[in-house]
């Protein structure tokens, strides 16, 4: 893997950057919508593909050209995908019976995949796009919908250098820092999966610790303030520790998607014969939460699950559920 090279682009101007034509965008959930809107805000012509016609007025209000016809993406220079899982990306790119955008894109166009997917899927997509004379760049992101809206994402990129260079003007308008990690598209996805795996295990330990403090009748806010002000002052502990203490579980990454990422990370570990017993425990915790009806909650609900296991009753208000 090449040494990572961070870069940032001034999002206030495209001066001096390569000219690009139409930009396609697939995957207009909360993350994708915020990202596509940011591109439109700096003057990019964004063709937003959705399957539900009722989404079109909302997207049009963000200066996006909304369409339910995937063939409208065929003359785009770059198509960005921000989809929930491997199957969704494969389906929209090459589809069943060759109905995906990858079949119709012109030669030389690039698929910029910003989804969190497995390395085997990334490699397969790269091969298929190469077979059609197209480029493929993996660029998964670290950050939630609020970070996406504020252009505060961290983006990990891998792909052919010439293709990465063409995508720089877009990537620079989506995040605060980007890391180029080599030409193999799977490398960026592996880093993303391991990062999410580490985040999930961090949330589990935070949840267990807060549950113990609360079970002893003490204020967990004090505990988190001390820990995050001393030895655990990183972004994850500060941001998610506060959410666990205040029991705010409005979804950024819902439990089923967190489970998907943890399973993908474990599959990577198994393929490399690397045991990850702590991650297996977190996988089972996520399954427990979904089985108990918490599938609509953020992965910070690992704190809720830890509290329930400790016999602590929790009543979730609609606000805490994000309703």
HUVENJO-V385453 format. One record per residue. RES is the residue in one small letter. PHI is phi in whole degrees, -180 to 180 (NA if undefined). BURIAL is # if it has 9 or more other ideal C-beta (glycine too) atoms within 8 Angstrom, else .. D_CENTER is the distance of its C-alpha to the mean C-alpha in Angstrom with 1 decimal. Layout:
RES | PHI | BURIAL | D_CENTER
RES | PHI | BURIAL | D_CENTER
This chain:
x | NA | . | 21.7
x | -66 | . | 22.6
x | -63 | . | 22.6
x | -68 | . | 19.5
x | -128 | . | 20.4
x | -74 | . | 18.7
x | -148 | # | 19.4
x | -140 | . | 19.1
x | -122 | # | 20.5
x | -61 | . | 22.4
x | -76 | . | 20.5
x | -86 | . | 24.0
x | -155 | . | 25.4
x | -102 | . | 25.0
x | -58 | . | 28.5
x | 82 | . | 29.1
x | -94 | # | 25.9
x | -59 | . | 26.2
x | -72 | . | 26.8
x | -132 | # | 24.4
x | -88 | . | 25.2
x | -67 | # | 23.2
x | -115 | # | 19.4
x | -88 | # | 18.0
x | -139 | # | 14.8
x | -126 | # | 13.6
x | 106 | # | 11.2
x | -98 | # | 12.5
x | -81 | . | 11.0
x | -63 | . | 10.6
x | -66 | # | 7.7
x | -62 | # | 9.3
x | -62 | # | 12.7
x | -62 | # | 12.4
x | -69 | # | 11.3
x | -64 | # | 14.1
x | -63 | # | 16.5
x | -64 | # | 16.2
x | -68 | # | 17.2
x | -64 | # | 20.0
x | -67 | . | 21.1
x | -101 | # | 22.0
x | 96 | . | 24.0
x | -75 | # | 21.9
x | -88 | . | 22.9
x | -110 | # | 19.8
x | -96 | # | 20.5
x | -100 | # | 18.1
x | -90 | # | 18.5
x | -133 | # | 18.4
x | -94 | . | 20.5
x | -105 | . | 21.9
x | -59 | . | 24.6
x | -67 | . | 24.5
x | -80 | # | 21.2
x | -64 | # | 23.1
x | -60 | . | 25.0
x | -59 | . | 22.0
x | -72 | # | 20.3
x | -62 | # | 23.7
x | -66 | . | 24.1
x | -96 | # | 21.2
x | 67 | . | 23.1
x | -98 | # | 21.0
x | -91 | # | 23.1
x | -85 | # | 22.0
x | -149 | # | 23.2
x | -108 | # | 23.3
x | -108 | . | 24.9
x | -64 | # | 22.6
x | -67 | . | 25.5
x | -69 | # | 25.0
x | -88 | # | 22.2
x | -66 | # | 24.7
x | -102 | . | 26.1
x | -80 | # | 22.9
x | -74 | # | 22.7
x | -136 | # | 18.9
x | -116 | # | 16.6
x | -97 | # | 12.9
x | -117 | # | 10.8
x | -137 | # | 7.5
x | -116 | # | 8.4
x | -75 | . | 8.0
x | -158 | # | 9.8
x | -59 | # | 12.3
x | -61 | . | 15.1
x | -65 | # | 13.7
x | -68 | # | 12.9
x | -61 | # | 16.3
x | -66 | # | 18.0
x | -78 | # | 17.2
x | -80 | # | 17.8
x | -128 | # | 21.0
x | 58 | # | 21.6
x | -91 | . | 24.7
x | 58 | . | 27.9
x | 57 | . | 26.3
x | -105 | . | 24.9
x | -80 | # | 21.6
x | -68 | # | 21.1
x | -62 | # | 21.4
x | -72 | # | 25.0
x | -97 | . | 26.0
x | -61 | # | 24.3
x | -71 | . | 27.1
x | -65 | . | 27.6
x | 94 | . | 25.9
x | -72 | # | 22.9
x | -127 | # | 19.4
x | -96 | # | 16.3
x | -99 | # | 13.3
x | -93 | # | 10.5
x | -108 | # | 7.0
x | -80 | # | 5.7
x | -91 | # | 5.5
x | -134 | # | 9.2
x | -74 | # | 12.5
x | -68 | # | 14.7
x | -66 | . | 17.5
x | -65 | # | 15.6
x | -60 | # | 14.6
x | -65 | # | 18.3
x | -63 | # | 19.5
x | -62 | # | 17.8
x | -61 | # | 19.1
x | -65 | . | 22.6
x | -66 | # | 22.7
x | -66 | # | 21.8
x | -62 | # | 24.4
x | -63 | . | 26.9
x | -97 | # | 26.6
x | 76 | . | 27.0
x | -116 | # | 23.5
x | -97 | # | 21.0
x | -141 | # | 17.5
x | -126 | # | 15.1
x | -91 | # | 11.8
x | -147 | # | 9.5
x | -65 | # | 6.0
x | -122 | # | 5.1
x | -106 | # | 6.1
x | 146 | # | 6.8
x | -103 | . | 7.4
x | -57 | # | 9.1
x | -64 | . | 12.2
x | -66 | # | 10.9
x | -63 | # | 9.7
x | -64 | # | 13.1
x | -88 | . | 14.9
x | 57 | # | 13.5
x | -111 | # | 12.8
x | -71 | # | 9.4
x | -105 | # | 10.1
x | -122 | # | 9.5
x | -109 | # | 10.8
x | -124 | # | 12.9
x | -145 | # | 15.4
x | 161 | # | 17.9
x | -57 | . | 21.5
x | -52 | . | 22.6
x | -66 | . | 24.0
x | -70 | # | 20.9
x | -61 | # | 18.8
x | -62 | . | 21.5
x | -67 | # | 21.5
x | -85 | # | 17.8
x | -53 | # | 18.4
x | -59 | # | 19.6
x | -78 | # | 16.5
x | -59 | # | 14.1
x | -66 | # | 16.4
x | -93 | # | 16.2
x | -111 | # | 12.5
x | -143 | # | 12.3
x | -93 | . | 14.9
x | -156 | # | 14.9
x | -130 | # | 14.1
x | -122 | # | 15.2
x | -92 | # | 16.8
x | -122 | # | 17.3
x | 123 | . | 19.6
x | -91 | . | 20.3
x | -74 | . | 19.1
x | -63 | # | 15.8
x | -72 | # | 15.2
x | -63 | # | 15.4
x | -63 | # | 12.1
x | -69 | # | 10.4
x | -64 | # | 12.9
x | -61 | # | 12.1
x | -62 | # | 8.4
x | -64 | # | 9.8
x | -68 | # | 12.7
x | -63 | # | 11.0
x | -67 | # | 9.3
x | -62 | # | 12.8
x | -65 | . | 14.5
x | -64 | # | 12.8
x | -63 | # | 13.8
x | -69 | # | 17.3
x | -63 | # | 17.6
x | -63 | # | 17.0
x | -62 | # | 19.6
x | -68 | . | 22.1
x | -60 | # | 21.7
x | -62 | # | 22.3
x | -65 | # | 25.3
x | -67 | # | 26.8
x | -64 | # | 26.6
x | -61 | # | 28.1
x | -65 | # | 31.0
x | -62 | # | 31.7
x | -68 | # | 31.7
x | -65 | # | 33.9
x | -82 | . | 36.4
x | 81 | . | 36.7
x | -105 | . | 35.1
x | -81 | . | 32.7
x | -67 | # | 29.3
x | -61 | . | 28.5
x | -61 | . | 31.1
x | -58 | # | 29.7
x | -67 | # | 26.2
x | -62 | . | 27.8
x | -67 | . | 30.0
x | -67 | # | 27.4
x | -76 | # | 24.9
x | -90 | . | 27.9
x | -127 | . | 29.1
x | -88 | . | 27.5
x | -127 | . | 23.9
x | -95 | . | 23.1
x | -73 | . | 19.6
x | -56 | . | 16.8
x | -64 | . | 15.4
x | -65 | # | 18.9
x | -69 | # | 19.9
x | -68 | . | 17.1
x | -82 | # | 16.6
x | -61 | # | 20.2
x | -64 | # | 21.4
x | -66 | # | 19.3
x | -68 | # | 20.8
x | -63 | # | 24.2
x | -88 | . | 24.2
x | 56 | # | 22.7
x | -103 | . | 20.1
x | -119 | # | 17.6
x | -59 | # | 16.2
x | -68 | # | 12.9
x | -107 | . | 9.7
x | -116 | # | 8.2
x | -67 | # | 11.3
x | -52 | # | 13.3
x | -61 | . | 13.3
x | -73 | # | 9.5
x | -62 | # | 10.1
x | -62 | # | 13.2
x | -58 | # | 11.8
x | -67 | # | 9.8
x | -65 | # | 13.1
x | -63 | # | 15.2
x | -63 | # | 13.6
x | -63 | # | 14.2
x | -66 | # | 17.7
x | -65 | # | 18.4
x | -63 | # | 17.9
x | -65 | # | 20.2
x | -63 | . | 22.7
x | -62 | . | 22.9
x | -95 | . | 23.7
x | 58 | . | 26.0
x | -114 | . | 24.3
x | -65 | . | 24.9
x | -137 | # | 22.3
x | -62 | . | 24.2
x | -66 | . | 22.4
x | -71 | # | 19.1
x | -63 | # | 21.2
x | -65 | # | 22.4
x | -64 | # | 19.0
x | -56 | # | 18.3
x | -66 | . | 21.6
x | -64 | # | 20.9
x | -63 | # | 17.8
x | -61 | # | 20.1
x | -59 | # | 22.7
x | -61 | # | 20.7
x | -66 | # | 19.9
x | -63 | . | 23.5
x | -87 | . | 24.7
x | 91 | . | 23.1
x | -100 | # | 20.2
x | -64 | # | 17.5
x | -87 | . | 16.8
x | -94 | # | 16.1
x | -68 | # | 13.3
x | -69 | # | 13.1
x | -64 | # | 15.6
x | -66 | # | 18.0
x | -58 | # | 18.6
x | -68 | # | 21.1
x | -65 | # | 22.7
x | -64 | # | 23.1
x | -62 | # | 24.7
x | -65 | # | 27.0
x | -62 | # | 28.0
x | -64 | . | 28.9
x | -87 | # | 31.0
x | 82 | . | 32.8
x | -93 | # | 31.5
x | -77 | . | 31.5
x | -131 | . | 28.8
x | -111 | . | 29.0
x | -93 | . | 25.9
x | -76 | . | 26.6
x | -54 | . | 24.9
x | -64 | . | 23.5
x | -72 | # | 21.9
x | -86 | # | 20.3
x | 82 | # | 19.1
x | -92 | . | 21.7
